[in-house]
Amino acid sequence: MSPLHLMKFCSVCGNPVEYKTPAGDHLPRHVCSQCGTVHYHNPKIIAGCVPEAEDGRILMCRRAIEPRLGMWTFPAGFLELGETSAQGAARETLEESQAEVEVDDLFAVISVPYVSQIYLLHRGRLKSGHHGPTPESSETCLMLEHEIPWDLIAFPTVYHGLKYFFEDRTRGVKAFHELHLNPRHSREHTPRSNTG
């Protein structure tokens, strides 16, 4: 049984829920047997950015938490209610690296349907040279492209986001990329890019 099917009680009134397809819907949902509230489970939205310093290096973080403890990523995390993707990316950068960033344009949307996540990735500019470890990152480091530890990248979304970022910068364009990750071969994908 899927983890989504483990909900037993309504978060509104506390009564038992049933897993069924509500009238007029096309998928089964958790429906309260007492108050009728339909509980929807939707994909998680992750906001992140690739923070760039004036000298062209980018800020990377070594994860101090699971999953992928000890591996590298750019700052990213779950979007909070009431935030724009840019606000979320700036907050995550501060939380994960102590760095303040000016968030620029959205350059990639990466769908990961097999874990019900959608990544919104921005370009960003560091406001200063300050960065450092946090409870979420054991180490932070400014890196040139050839210094990126490609074999130690935490997630496929980070790997592809970095590839898009550096390819665009090399070409001198600000393209927009859309990616749908394959569940079995995380480095295989169905890309779609538009040059902006």
C-alpha positions as protocol buffer text, in pm:
chain_id: "A"
residue {
  index: 1
  type: MET
  ca { x: 0 y: 0 z: 0 }
}
residue {
  index: 2
  type: SER
  ca { x: 128 y: 348 z: -91 }
}
residue {
  index: 3
  type: PRO
  ca { x: 227 y: 582 z: 197 }
}
residue {
  index: 4
  type: LEU
  ca { x: -52 y: 809 z: 72 }
}
residue {
  index: 5
  type: HIS
  ca { x: -300 y: 540 z: 171 }
}
residue {
  index: 6
  type: LEU
  ca { x: -189 y: 546 z: 535 }
}
residue {
  index: 7
  type: MET
  ca { x: -401 y: 846 z: 635 }
}
residue {
  index: 8
  type: LYS
  ca { x: -663 y: 726 z: 884 }
}
residue {
  index: 9
  type: PHE
  ca { x: -820 y: 1036 z: 1037 }
}
residue {
  index: 10
  type: CYS
  ca { x: -946 y: 1371 z: 913 }
}
residue {
  index: 11
  type: SER
  ca { x: -721 y: 1665 z: 1006 }
}
residue {
  index: 12
  type: VAL
  ca { x: -1029 y: 1892 z: 1020 }
}
residue {
  index: 13
  type: CYS
  ca { x: -1260 y: 1702 z: 1258 }
}
residue {
  index: 14
  type: GLY
  ca { x: -1064 y: 1392 z: 1365 }
}
residue {
  index: 15
  type: ASN
  ca { x: -1308 y: 1134 z: 1234 }
}
residue {
  index: 16
  type: PRO
  ca { x: -1204 y: 835 z: 1019 }
}
residue {
  index: 17
  type: VAL
  ca { x: -1144 y: 886 z: 647 }
}
residue {
  index: 18
  type: GLU
  ca { x: -1226 y: 659 z: 356 }
}
residue {
  index: 19
  type: TYR
  ca { x: -1008 y: 618 z: 47 }
}
residue {
  index: 20
  type: LYS
  ca { x: -1248 y: 661 z: -241 }
}
residue {
  index: 21
  type: THR
  ca { x: -1315 y: 861 z: -555 }
}
residue {
  index: 22
  type: PRO
  ca { x: -1532 y: 1163 z: -466 }
}
residue {
  index: 23
  type: ALA
  ca { x: -1829 y: 1245 z: -689 }
}
residue {
  index: 24
  type: GLY
  ca { x: -1711 y: 1440 z: -993 }
}
residue {
  index: 25
  type: ASP
  ca { x: -1344 y: 1348 z: -938 }
}
residue {
  index: 26
  type: HIS
  ca { x: -1129 y: 1103 z: -1135 }
}
residue {
  index: 27
  type: LEU
  ca { x: -887 y: 976 z: -868 }
}
residue {
  index: 28
  type: PRO
  ca { x: -932 y: 823 z: -524 }
}
residue {
  index: 29
  type: ARG
  ca { x: -879 y: 1061 z: -230 }
}
residue {
  index: 30
  type: HIS
  ca { x: -903 y: 1050 z: 147 }
}
residue {
  index: 31
  type: VAL
  ca { x: -1258 y: 1165 z: 226 }
}
residue {
  index: 32
  type: CYS
  ca { x: -1383 y: 1226 z: 577 }
}
residue {
  index: 33
  type: SER
  ca { x: -1676 y: 1000 z: 663 }
}
residue {
  index: 34
  type: GLN
  ca { x: -1819 y: 1265 z: 895 }
}
residue {
  index: 35
  type: CYS
  ca { x: -1757 y: 1620 z: 764 }
}
residue {
  index: 36
  type: GLY
  ca { x: -1697 y: 1525 z: 398 }
}
residue {
  index: 37
  type: THR
  ca { x: -1361 y: 1706 z: 368 }
}
residue {
  index: 38
  type: VAL
  ca { x: -1161 y: 1580 z: 72 }
}
residue {
  index: 39
  type: HIS
  ca { x: -788 y: 1560 z: 152 }
}
residue {
  index: 40
  type: TYR
  ca { x: -569 y: 1617 z: -155 }
}
residue {
  index: 41
  type: HIS
  ca { x: -207 y: 1505 z: -173 }
}
residue {
  index: 42
  type: ASN
  ca { x: -12 y: 1711 z: -422 }
}
residue {
  index: 43
  type: PRO
  ca { x: 350 y: 1716 z: -540 }
}
residue {
  index: 44
  type: LYS
  ca { x: 610 y: 1892 z: -327 }
}
residue {
  index: 45
  type: ILE
  ca { x: 765 y: 2206 z: -479 }
}
residue {
  index: 46
  type: ILE
  ca { x: 1140 y: 2258 z: -431 }
}
residue {
  index: 47
  type: ALA
  ca { x: 1290 y: 2601 z: -493 }
}
residue {
  index: 48
  type: GLY
  ca { x: 1661 y: 2650 z: -543 }
}
residue {
  index: 49
  type: CYS
  ca { x: 1925 y: 2860 z: -708 }
}
residue {
  index: 50
  type: VAL
  ca { x: 2278 y: 2841 z: -841 }
}
residue {
  index: 51
  type: PRO
  ca { x: 2447 y: 3131 z: -656 }
}
residue {
  index: 52
  type: GLU
  ca { x: 2727 y: 3286 z: -861 }
}
residue {
  index: 53
  type: ALA
  ca { x: 3010 y: 3501 z: -723 }
}
residue {
  index: 54
  type: GLU
  ca { x: 3161 y: 3794 z: -912 }
}
residue {
  index: 55
  type: ASP
  ca { x: 3455 y: 3580 z: -1024 }
}
residue {
  index: 56
  type: GLY
  ca { x: 3226 y: 3317 z: -1181 }
}
residue {
  index: 57
  type: ARG
  ca { x: 3257 y: 3056 z: -910 }
}
residue {
  index: 58
  type: ILE
  ca { x: 2934 y: 2909 z: -775 }
}
residue {
  index: 59
  type: LEU
  ca { x: 2839 y: 2827 z: -420 }
}
residue {
  index: 60
  type: MET
  ca { x: 2809 y: 2458 z: -337 }
}
residue {
  index: 61
  type: CYS
  ca { x: 2707 y: 2294 z: -9 }
}
residue {
  index: 62
  type: ARG
  ca { x: 2808 y: 1956 z: 134 }
}
residue {
  index: 63
  type: ARG
  ca { x: 2500 y: 1802 z: 294 }
}
residue {
  index: 64
  type: ALA
  ca { x: 2511 y: 1752 z: 672 }
}
residue {
  index: 65
  type: ILE
  ca { x: 2174 y: 1576 z: 677 }
}
residue {
  index: 66
  type: GLU
  ca { x: 2009 y: 1278 z: 514 }
}
residue {
  index: 67
  type: PRO
  ca { x: 1926 y: 1198 z: 245 }
}
residue {
  index: 68
  type: ARG
  ca { x: 2261 y: 1198 z: 62 }
}
residue {
  index: 69
  type: LEU
  ca { x: 2466 y: 1291 z: 368 }
}
residue {
  index: 70
  type: GLY
  ca { x: 2813 y: 1414 z: 268 }
}
residue {
  index: 71
  type: MET
  ca { x: 2726 y: 1477 z: -95 }
}
residue {
  index: 72
  type: TRP
  ca { x: 2720 y: 1813 z: -276 }
}
residue {
  index: 73
  type: THR
  ca { x: 2435 y: 2036 z: -389 }
}
residue {
  index: 74
  type: PHE
  ca { x: 2348 y: 2395 z: -460 }
}
residue {
  index: 75
  type: PRO
  ca { x: 2102 y: 2550 z: -210 }
}
residue {
  index: 76
  type: ALA
  ca { x: 1747 y: 2421 z: -253 }
}
residue {
  index: 77
  type: GLY
  ca { x: 1457 y: 2308 z: -40 }
}
residue {
  index: 78
  type: PHE
  ca { x: 1082 y: 2281 z: 1 }
}
residue {
  index: 79
  type: LEU
  ca { x: 884 y: 2594 z: -75 }
}
residue {
  index: 80
  type: GLU
  ca { x: 688 y: 2733 z: 220 }
}
residue {
  index: 81
  type: LEU
  ca { x: 330 y: 2855 z: 206 }
}
residue {
  index: 82
  type: GLY
  ca { x: 304 y: 3219 z: 98 }
}
residue {
  index: 83
  type: GLU
  ca { x: 647 y: 3225 z: -73 }
}
residue {
  index: 84
  type: THR
  ca { x: 737 y: 3286 z: -435 }
}
residue {
  index: 85
  type: SER
  ca { x: 994 y: 3049 z: -580 }
}
residue {
  index: 86
  type: ALA
  ca { x: 1252 y: 3331 z: -571 }
}
residue {
  index: 87
  type: GLN
  ca { x: 1181 y: 3401 z: -204 }
}
residue {
  index: 88
  type: GLY
  ca { x: 1210 y: 3033 z: -124 }
}
residue {
  index: 89
  type: ALA
  ca { x: 1539 y: 3003 z: -312 }
}
residue {
  index: 90
  type: ALA
  ca { x: 1682 y: 3304 z: -122 }
}
residue {
  index: 91
  type: ARG
  ca { x: 1566 y: 3166 z: 214 }
}
residue {
  index: 92
  type: GLU
  ca { x: 1709 y: 2821 z: 142 }
}
residue {
  index: 93
  type: THR
  ca { x: 2042 y: 2974 z: 39 }
}
residue {
  index: 94
  type: LEU
  ca { x: 2063 y: 3161 z: 369 }
}
residue {
  index: 95
  type: GLU
  ca { x: 1956 y: 2856 z: 572 }
}
residue {
  index: 96
  type: GLU
  ca { x: 2196 y: 2618 z: 400 }
}
residue {
  index: 97
  type: SER
  ca { x: 2502 y: 2840 z: 355 }
}
residue {
  index: 98
  type: GLN
  ca { x: 2466 y: 3166 z: 555 }
}
residue {
  index: 99
  type: ALA
  ca { x: 2492 y: 3345 z: 218 }
}
residue {
  index: 100
  type: GLU
  ca { x: 2264 y: 3620 z: 98 }
}
residue {
  index: 101
  type: VAL
  ca { x: 2175 y: 3598 z: -267 }
}
residue {
  index: 102
  type: GLU
  ca { x: 1996 y: 3811 z: -521 }
}
residue {
  index: 103
  type: VAL
  ca { x: 1775 y: 3563 z: -702 }
}
residue {
  index: 104
  type: ASP
  ca { x: 1755 y: 3606 z: -1079 }
}
residue {
  index: 105
  type: ASP
  ca { x: 1547 y: 3440 z: -1350 }
}
residue {
  index: 106
  type: LEU
  ca { x: 1397 y: 3094 z: -1342 }
}
residue {
  index: 107
  type: PHE
  ca { x: 1607 y: 2876 z: -1574 }
}
residue {
  index: 108
  type: ALA
  ca { x: 1477 y: 2523 z: -1518 }
}
residue {
  index: 109
  type: VAL
  ca { x: 1169 y: 2330 z: -1414 }
}
residue {
  index: 110
  type: ILE
  ca { x: 1247 y: 1968 z: -1338 }
}
residue {
  index: 111
  type: SER
  ca { x: 965 y: 1721 z: -1279 }
}
residue {
  index: 112
  type: VAL
  ca { x: 1040 y: 1410 z: -1075 }
}
residue {
  index: 113
  type: PRO
  ca { x: 706 y: 1227 z: -1085 }
}
residue {
  index: 114
  type: TYR
  ca { x: 836 y: 906 z: -926 }
}
residue {
  index: 115
  type: VAL
  ca { x: 887 y: 1097 z: -597 }
}
residue {
  index: 116
  type: SER
  ca { x: 610 y: 1355 z: -662 }
}
residue {
  index: 117
  type: GLN
  ca { x: 844 y: 1657 z: -667 }
}
residue {
  index: 118
  type: ILE
  ca { x: 885 y: 1959 z: -894 }
}
residue {
  index: 119
  type: TYR
  ca { x: 1203 y: 2167 z: -885 }
}
residue {
  index: 120
  type: LEU
  ca { x: 1205 y: 2539 z: -972 }
}
residue {
  index: 121
  type: LEU
  ca { x: 1566 y: 2648 z: -1029 }
}
residue {
  index: 122
  type: HIS
  ca { x: 1687 y: 3008 z: -1051 }
}
residue {
  index: 123
  type: ARG
  ca { x: 2010 y: 3178 z: -1138 }
}
residue {
  index: 124
  type: GLY
  ca { x: 2143 y: 3388 z: -851 }
}
residue {
  index: 125
  type: ARG
  ca { x: 2417 y: 3636 z: -755 }
}
residue {
  index: 126
  type: LEU
  ca { x: 2591 y: 3636 z: -421 }
}
residue {
  index: 127
  type: LYS
  ca { x: 2556 y: 3971 z: -243 }
}
residue {
  index: 128
  type: SER
  ca { x: 2888 y: 3927 z: -62 }
}
residue {
  index: 129
  type: GLY
  ca { x: 3165 y: 3674 z: -16 }
}
residue {
  index: 130
  type: HIS
  ca { x: 3024 y: 3551 z: 314 }
}
residue {
  index: 131
  type: HIS
  ca { x: 2918 y: 3184 z: 340 }
}
residue {
  index: 132
  type: GLY
  ca { x: 2974 y: 2902 z: 584 }
}
residue {
  index: 133
  type: PRO
  ca { x: 2851 y: 2579 z: 744 }
}
residue {
  index: 134
  type: THR
  ca { x: 2503 y: 2547 z: 890 }
}
residue {
  index: 135
  type: PRO
  ca { x: 2306 y: 2265 z: 1056 }
}
residue {
  index: 136
  type: GLU
  ca { x: 2214 y: 2155 z: 702 }
}
residue {
  index: 137
  type: SER
  ca { x: 2560 y: 2189 z: 543 }
}
residue {
  index: 138
  type: SER
  ca { x: 2887 y: 2064 z: 689 }
}
residue {
  index: 139
  type: GLU
  ca { x: 3088 y: 2265 z: 436 }
}
residue {
  index: 140
  type: THR
  ca { x: 3032 y: 2539 z: 180 }
}
residue {
  index: 141
  type: CYS
  ca { x: 3268 y: 2619 z: -104 }
}
residue {
  index: 142
  type: LEU
  ca { x: 3294 y: 2843 z: -409 }
}
residue {
  index: 143
  type: MET
  ca { x: 3381 y: 2629 z: -711 }
}
residue {
  index: 144
  type: LEU
  ca { x: 3469 y: 2669 z: -1075 }
}
residue {
  index: 145
  type: GLU
  ca { x: 3303 y: 2432 z: -1319 }
}
residue {
  index: 146
  type: HIS
  ca { x: 3605 y: 2200 z: -1338 }
}
residue {
  index: 147
  type: GLU
  ca { x: 3614 y: 2181 z: -956 }
}
residue {
  index: 148
  type: ILE
  ca { x: 3258 y: 2048 z: -923 }
}
residue {
  index: 149
  type: PRO
  ca { x: 3267 y: 1694 z: -772 }
}
residue {
  index: 150
  type: TRP
  ca { x: 3035 y: 1549 z: -1037 }
}
residue {
  index: 151
  type: ASP
  ca { x: 3050 y: 1197 z: -892 }
}
residue {
  index: 152
  type: LEU
  ca { x: 2942 y: 1327 z: -552 }
}
residue {
  index: 153
  type: ILE
  ca { x: 2638 y: 1531 z: -657 }
}
residue {
  index: 154
  type: ALA
  ca { x: 2350 y: 1463 z: -418 }
}
residue {
  index: 155
  type: PHE
  ca { x: 2054 y: 1443 z: -656 }
}
residue {
  index: 156
  type: PRO
  ca { x: 1988 y: 1403 z: -1032 }
}
residue {
  index: 157
  type: THR
  ca { x: 1802 y: 1736 z: -1027 }
}
residue {
  index: 158
  type: VAL
  ca { x: 2116 y: 1910 z: -902 }
}
residue {
  index: 159
  type: TYR
  ca { x: 2332 y: 1733 z: -1161 }
}
residue {
  index: 160
  type: HIS
  ca { x: 2108 y: 1841 z: -1449 }
}
residue {
  index: 161
  type: GLY
  ca { x: 2056 y: 2191 z: -1309 }
}
residue {
  index: 162
  type: LEU
  ca { x: 2432 y: 2246 z: -1294 }
}
residue {
  index: 163
  type: LYS
  ca { x: 2479 y: 2111 z: -1647 }
}
residue {
  index: 164
  type: TYR
  ca { x: 2214 y: 2351 z: -1781 }
}
residue {
  index: 165
  type: PHE
  ca { x: 2362 y: 2643 z: -1588 }
}
residue {
  index: 166
  type: PHE
  ca { x: 2717 y: 2593 z: -1717 }
}
residue {
  index: 167
  type: GLU
  ca { x: 2609 y: 2514 z: -2075 }
}
residue {
  index: 168
  type: ASP
  ca { x: 2404 y: 2834 z: -2088 }
}
residue {
  index: 169
  type: ARG
  ca { x: 2688 y: 3040 z: -1945 }
}
residue {
  index: 170
  type: THR
  ca { x: 2936 y: 2896 z: -2192 }
}
residue {
  index: 171
  type: ARG
  ca { x: 2702 y: 2977 z: -2481 }
}
residue {
  index: 172
  type: GLY
  ca { x: 2632 y: 3325 z: -2345 }
}
residue {
  index: 173
  type: VAL
  ca { x: 2256 y: 3269 z: -2333 }
}
residue {
  index: 174
  type: LYS
  ca { x: 1984 y: 3260 z: -2073 }
}
residue {
  index: 175
  type: ALA
  ca { x: 1782 y: 2961 z: -2182 }
}
residue {
  index: 176
  type: PHE
  ca { x: 1483 y: 2803 z: -2013 }
}
residue {
  index: 177
  type: HIS
  ca { x: 1489 y: 2427 z: -1962 }
}
residue {
  index: 178
  type: GLU
  ca { x: 1216 y: 2176 z: -1885 }
}
residue {
  index: 179
  type: LEU
  ca { x: 1311 y: 1826 z: -1775 }
}
residue {
  index: 180
  type: HIS
  ca { x: 1117 y: 1511 z: -1688 }
}
residue {
  index: 181
  type: LEU
  ca { x: 1337 y: 1265 z: -1502 }
}
residue {
  index: 182
  type: ASN
  ca { x: 1320 y: 893 z: -1568 }
}
residue {
  index: 183
  type: PRO
  ca { x: 1281 y: 687 z: -1248 }
}
residue {
  index: 184
  type: ARG
  ca { x: 1526 y: 412 z: -1345 }
}
residue {
  index: 185
  type: HIS
  ca { x: 1796 y: 611 z: -1517 }
}
residue {
  index: 186
  type: SER
  ca { x: 1824 y: 939 z: -1330 }
}
residue {
  index: 187
  type: ARG
  ca { x: 2075 y: 1082 z: -1578 }
}
residue {
  index: 188
  type: GLU
  ca { x: 1852 y: 999 z: -1874 }
}
residue {
  index: 189
  type: HIS
  ca { x: 1576 y: 1248 z: -1937 }
}
residue {
  index: 190
  type: THR
  ca { x: 1341 y: 1409 z: -2179 }
}
residue {
  index: 191
  type: PRO
  ca { x: 1470 y: 1767 z: -2213 }
}
residue {
  index: 192
  type: ARG
  ca { x: 1315 y: 2073 z: -2370 }
}
residue {
  index: 193
  type: SER
  ca { x: 1500 y: 2403 z: -2385 }
}
residue {
  index: 194
  type: ASN
  ca { x: 1425 y: 2748 z: -2521 }
}
residue {
  index: 195
  type: THR
  ca { x: 1685 y: 3017 z: -2565 }
}
residue {
  index: 196
  type: GLY
  ca { x: 1585 y: 3343 z: -2408 }
}
